[in-house]
Amino acid sequence: MAIFIVLGIPLLLAIGSLFIGKERIFGIINCLGYFVAFCASIVLFKETVSAGHIEAFFGFIYLDLLSAVFIVVIAVVAFASALYSIVYIRKDVEQKIISNKKAGYYYLFFNLFCFSMFFVPAMNNLGMLWVAIEMTTLISAFLVGFYNSKESVEAAWKYIIICSVGIIFALLGTILFSYAFSISGLSKSLNWSDMVPVAHVLNRNILKVAFIFILVGFGTKAGLAPMHTWLPDAHSQAVAPISALLSGVLLKTAIYAILRFGIIIIKSGEFVYFSHLLILFGAISLIISSGFILVQKDLKRLLAYSSIEHIG
C-alpha cells in the first residue's frame, strides 16, 4: 500500500544516512527517495478519492481526503527541501562550516523529521496523533540548533520549552475528549473513526472545555498568537531547507490536529463555538504579525512572521 511507501522511505533514508559517508552522494539519493515518496503520495490520494477512506494496520492508520491532501503537501515540500539541501549542505561542507560527519547527522534528522510529519495525518488514534506532534518538536529542535551557535541553541531551547508547555495543554484536551467518550456509555477508544459517528451523544460541555485546551496546545505549535513567541527565533536560526519545512508544513500539521478535534466538535452540534474560537485566534494572529512584518528587517524573521499571518 502507498502509505507504507510514504512512511517507509524516510525511515530507510534515515538509516542510510548513517552508512553512506559522502554527503554529496547521499544528498542525491535522498532527493530521489523523496521524489518516489511524492509519487506514492499521489497514488495514495487517488486511492483515497476512490475508496472515500482507507483503514490499515488494524485501524491504527486511517486516511480520508483531509489526510491525503496533507500527505501530498508534505511530500511536495519535503522533496523541494531535499533537492535544495544537496547544494546547501555541500556548500557548508566545502566552506568547512560543518564536517562531512555532521552533514550525515543533518540528513538523519531531516528524514526523521519528515517521517514524523508524515506520521501525523496517518494516525487514527488521537493519542498517537499527540505523540506524533510531540515527535516533530523533539526531532526538529536538533535542526533548529544545528549550527551550535549561541543564538541557534537559545532558539532551540526556547522552541522546546514553549512548545512542550503547549503540548501539555493539548494532552489535557485529548484526555478530556477520551473522558467525554467513556462517560457516554460507549467502549473506551481514542480512535477518531470511532468518536466522530457518536459525537452527537457526547457531553457538549466537556467537549467545549476540551477544545479550548486543544486549540491553545496545538495552536502553540501552529504559531497562533499570542502563543507564537518561539517561532521567529526558531525559523530564523534553523538551516534554510528546514525553515521551509517548518513554515511550509510543520505548522500545518498542528492545524491538522486542531481540525481533527474540531470535526468532532462540529459533529456534536457546536459549529458556532468552533468557528468563533478560530476567528478570535486567527484575528489576533493577523493583527500581531502584521505589525511585526512592517518593521522587520531580517529576511528569515520576516518570513516567520509571514507564517504566523498565514496561519491566522
C-alpha positions as CSV (number, residue, x, y, z in Angstrom):
1,M,0.0,0.0,0.0
2,A,1.2,3.5,-0.9
3,I,1.0,4.8,2.7
4,F,3.7,2.3,3.8
5,I,5.9,3.5,1.0
6,V,5.4,7.1,2.1
7,L,6.2,6.3,5.7
8,G,8.9,3.8,4.9
9,I,11.1,5.9,2.6
10,P,12.1,8.5,5.3
11,L,13.0,5.7,7.7
12,L,15.1,3.9,5.2
13,L,16.9,7.1,4.2
14,A,17.5,7.9,7.9
15,I,19.2,4.5,8.3
16,G,21.1,5.0,5.1
17,S,22.5,8.4,6.2
18,L,24.4,6.5,8.9
19,F,26.2,4.3,6.4
20,I,26.8,6.4,3.3
21,G,29.8,8.7,4.1
22,K,29.8,11.1,1.2
23,E,27.2,13.8,1.7
24,R,27.1,14.7,-2.0
25,I,26.1,11.1,-3.0
26,F,23.6,10.7,-0.2
27,G,22.1,14.1,-1.0
28,I,21.2,12.9,-4.4
29,I,19.9,9.5,-3.1
30,N,17.8,11.5,-0.5
31,C,16.3,13.7,-3.2
32,L,15.4,10.7,-5.4
33,G,13.8,9.0,-2.3
34,Y,11.5,11.9,-1.7
35,F,10.6,12.0,-5.4
36,V,9.4,8.4,-5.0
37,A,7.6,9.4,-1.8
38,F,5.9,12.2,-3.7
39,C,4.8,9.8,-6.5
40,A,3.5,7.4,-3.8
41,S,1.5,10.2,-2.2
42,I,-0.2,11.0,-5.5
43,V,-1.2,7.3,-5.8
44,L,-2.4,7.3,-2.2
45,F,-4.5,10.4,-2.9
46,K,-6.1,8.6,-5.9
47,E,-6.8,5.5,-3.8
48,T,-8.4,7.6,-1.1
49,V,-10.6,9.5,-3.5
50,S,-11.8,6.2,-5.0
51,A,-12.4,4.5,-1.6
52,G,-13.6,7.5,0.4
53,H,-11.4,6.5,3.3
54,I,-8.7,3.8,3.9
55,E,-8.0,1.9,7.1
56,A,-4.9,-0.2,7.5
57,F,-2.8,-2.0,10.2
58,F,-5.9,-3.0,12.3
59,G,-7.3,0.5,12.3
60,F,-4.1,2.1,13.5
61,I,-3.8,4.0,10.2
62,Y,-6.8,6.0,9.0
63,L,-6.8,8.1,5.8
64,D,-9.5,10.3,4.4
65,L,-9.4,13.1,1.9
66,L,-8.1,15.5,4.6
67,S,-5.2,13.2,5.4
68,A,-4.4,12.6,1.8
69,V,-4.2,16.3,0.9
70,F,-1.9,16.9,3.9
71,I,0.4,14.0,2.9
72,V,0.7,15.2,-0.7
73,V,1.6,18.8,0.5
74,I,4.2,17.4,3.0
75,A,5.7,15.2,0.2
76,V,5.9,18.2,-2.2
77,V,7.7,20.5,0.4
78,A,9.9,17.6,1.6
79,F,11.0,16.9,-2.0
80,A,11.7,20.6,-2.6
81,S,13.7,20.8,0.6
82,A,15.7,17.6,-0.1
83,L,16.5,19.0,-3.6
84,Y,17.7,22.3,-2.1
85,S,19.7,20.5,0.6
86,I,22.1,18.9,-1.9
87,V,23.7,22.3,-2.8
88,Y,23.1,23.9,0.6
89,I,24.8,21.2,2.7
90,R,27.6,20.7,0.1
91,K,28.4,24.4,0.3
92,D,28.5,24.3,4.1
93,V,30.9,21.3,3.9
94,E,33.1,22.9,1.3
95,Q,33.4,26.1,3.4
96,K,34.1,24.0,6.5
97,I,31.1,25.4,8.3
98,I,30.2,21.8,9.1
99,S,32.1,18.5,8.8
100,N,31.1,15.6,6.5
101,K,30.1,13.7,9.6
102,K,27.8,16.4,10.7
103,A,26.3,16.6,7.2
104,G,25.3,12.9,7.8
105,Y,23.6,13.9,11.0
106,Y,21.7,16.6,9.1
107,Y,20.3,14.0,6.8
108,L,19.5,11.7,9.7
109,F,17.4,14.3,11.5
110,F,16.0,15.6,8.2
111,N,14.5,12.2,7.4
112,L,13.3,11.5,10.9
113,F,11.6,14.9,10.9
114,C,9.9,14.2,7.6
115,F,8.8,10.8,8.9
116,S,7.2,12.3,12.0
117,M,5.3,14.8,9.8
118,F,4.0,12.1,7.5
119,F,3.1,10.1,10.6
120,V,0.7,12.9,11.9
121,P,-2.0,12.7,9.2
122,A,-1.8,8.9,9.0
123,M,-2.9,8.4,12.7
124,N,-6.4,7.2,13.6
125,N,-5.8,7.2,17.3
126,L,-5.9,10.8,18.7
127,G,-3.4,9.9,21.5
128,M,-0.9,8.7,18.8
129,L,-1.6,11.9,16.9
130,W,-0.5,13.8,20.0
131,V,2.7,11.6,20.2
132,A,3.4,12.3,16.5
133,I,3.1,16.1,17.0
134,E,5.5,15.9,20.1
135,M,7.9,13.8,18.0
136,T,8.1,16.6,15.4
137,T,9.1,19.0,18.1
138,L,11.8,16.9,19.6
139,I,13.4,16.0,16.3
140,S,13.2,19.4,14.6
141,A,14.8,21.0,17.7
142,F,18.1,19.4,16.7
143,L,17.8,21.1,13.3
144,V,17.0,24.5,14.8
145,G,20.1,24.3,16.9
146,F,22.1,22.6,14.1
147,Y,25.0,25.1,13.9
148,N,25.6,25.2,17.7
149,S,25.9,28.9,17.8
150,K,24.7,30.8,20.9
151,E,21.7,32.1,19.0
152,S,20.7,28.8,17.5
153,V,21.0,26.8,20.8
154,E,19.0,29.5,22.6
155,A,16.3,29.4,19.9
156,A,16.2,25.6,20.1
157,W,15.7,25.6,23.8
158,K,13.0,28.3,23.6
159,Y,11.3,26.2,20.9
160,I,11.3,23.0,23.0
161,I,10.2,24.7,26.2
162,I,7.3,26.8,24.8
163,C,6.0,24.0,22.5
164,S,6.3,21.4,25.3
165,V,4.2,23.6,27.6
166,G,1.7,24.0,24.8
167,I,1.6,20.2,24.1
168,I,0.8,19.6,27.7
169,F,-2.4,21.6,27.3
170,A,-3.1,19.5,24.1
171,L,-2.6,16.3,26.2
172,L,-5.1,17.5,28.7
173,G,-7.6,18.3,25.9
174,T,-7.1,14.8,24.4
175,I,-7.7,13.2,27.9
176,L,-10.9,15.2,28.2
177,F,-12.1,14.1,24.8
178,S,-11.5,10.5,25.8
179,Y,-13.3,11.1,29.1
180,A,-16.4,12.5,27.2
181,F,-16.4,9.4,25.1
182,S,-16.0,7.0,28.0
183,I,-18.8,8.5,30.2
184,S,-21.3,8.3,27.3
185,G,-21.6,4.6,28.0
186,L,-19.6,3.6,24.9
187,S,-16.5,1.5,24.9
188,K,-13.3,3.4,25.6
189,S,-11.5,4.4,22.5
190,L,-9.4,7.3,21.2
191,N,-9.8,6.4,17.6
192,W,-11.1,9.3,15.6
193,S,-13.1,7.0,13.4
194,D,-14.9,5.7,16.5
195,M,-15.6,9.1,18.0
196,V,-17.0,11.0,15.0
197,P,-20.1,8.8,14.4
198,V,-21.2,9.2,18.0
199,A,-20.1,12.9,18.5
200,H,-23.8,14.0,18.8
201,V,-24.3,12.0,22.0
202,L,-21.1,13.2,23.8
203,N,-21.3,15.7,26.6
204,R,-21.0,19.1,24.9
205,N,-19.8,21.0,27.9
206,I,-16.8,18.7,28.4
207,L,-16.1,18.8,24.6
208,K,-16.1,22.6,24.7
209,V,-13.7,22.8,27.6
210,A,-11.5,20.1,26.0
211,F,-11.4,22.0,22.7
212,I,-10.0,25.1,24.4
213,F,-7.1,23.1,25.7
214,I,-6.6,21.6,22.2
215,L,-6.7,25.0,20.5
216,V,-4.2,26.5,22.9
217,G,-2.0,23.4,23.0
218,F,-1.8,22.7,19.3
219,G,-2.2,26.4,18.5
220,T,1.2,27.0,20.2
221,K,2.8,24.5,17.8
222,A,0.9,26.1,14.9
223,G,2.2,29.6,15.8
224,L,-1.1,31.1,16.6
225,A,-0.7,34.4,18.5
226,P,-0.2,35.1,21.4
227,M,1.5,31.6,21.7
228,H,3.8,32.4,18.7
229,T,6.9,33.7,20.5
230,W,9.1,30.7,19.7
231,L,8.5,30.8,16.0
232,P,10.6,33.9,14.8
233,D,13.7,32.7,16.7
234,A,13.4,29.1,15.6
235,H,12.7,29.8,12.0
236,S,15.5,32.4,11.7
237,Q,18.1,30.1,13.2
238,A,17.2,26.8,11.5
239,V,19.0,25.5,8.4
240,A,17.4,27.1,5.4
241,P,15.8,23.9,4.0
242,I,14.4,23.2,7.5
243,S,12.9,26.7,7.7
244,A,11.0,25.7,4.6
245,L,9.7,22.6,6.2
246,L,8.9,24.5,9.5
247,S,6.9,27.2,7.7
248,G,5.6,25.1,4.8
249,V,4.2,22.1,6.6
250,L,5.2,21.7,10.3
251,L,2.8,24.5,11.4
252,K,0.1,23.0,9.3
253,T,0.4,19.5,10.9
254,A,-0.7,21.3,14.2
255,I,-3.6,22.9,12.3
256,Y,-4.4,19.4,11.0
257,A,-4.7,18.2,14.6
258,I,-7.0,21.1,15.5
259,L,-9.2,20.3,12.5
260,R,-9.4,16.6,13.6
261,F,-10.7,17.5,17.0
262,G,-12.7,20.4,15.5
263,I,-14.7,18.0,13.3
264,I,-15.8,16.1,16.5
265,I,-16.9,19.5,17.9
266,I,-18.8,20.3,14.7
267,K,-20.5,16.9,14.6
268,S,-21.6,17.4,18.2
269,G,-23.6,20.4,17.1
270,E,-21.2,23.2,18.3
271,F,-20.1,24.6,14.9
272,V,-20.7,28.2,16.1
273,Y,-18.5,27.7,19.2
274,F,-15.8,26.1,17.0
275,S,-15.8,28.9,14.4
276,H,-15.9,31.8,16.9
277,L,-12.8,30.5,18.7
278,L,-10.9,30.1,15.4
279,I,-11.9,33.5,14.2
280,L,-10.8,35.0,17.5
281,F,-7.3,33.5,17.5
282,G,-7.0,34.0,13.7
283,A,-7.7,37.7,14.0
284,I,-5.3,38.1,16.9
285,S,-2.6,36.4,14.8
286,L,-3.2,38.6,11.8
287,I,-3.1,41.8,13.8
288,I,0.0,41.0,15.8
289,S,2.0,39.5,12.9
290,S,1.1,42.4,10.5
291,G,2.7,44.9,12.9
292,F,5.9,42.9,13.2
293,I,6.1,42.4,9.4
294,L,6.1,46.1,8.8
295,V,9.2,46.7,10.9
296,Q,11.1,43.5,10.3
297,K,14.5,43.8,8.5
298,D,15.9,40.3,8.9
299,L,14.6,38.2,6.0
300,K,14.1,34.9,7.8
301,R,12.3,36.5,10.7
302,L,10.1,38.4,8.2
303,L,9.2,35.0,6.7
304,A,8.5,33.7,10.1
305,Y,6.0,36.4,10.9
306,S,4.5,35.9,7.5
307,S,3.9,32.3,8.5
308,I,2.1,33.5,11.6
309,E,0.0,35.7,9.4
310,H,-0.8,32.8,7.1
311,I,-1.8,30.6,10.0
312,G,-4.1,33.4,11.2
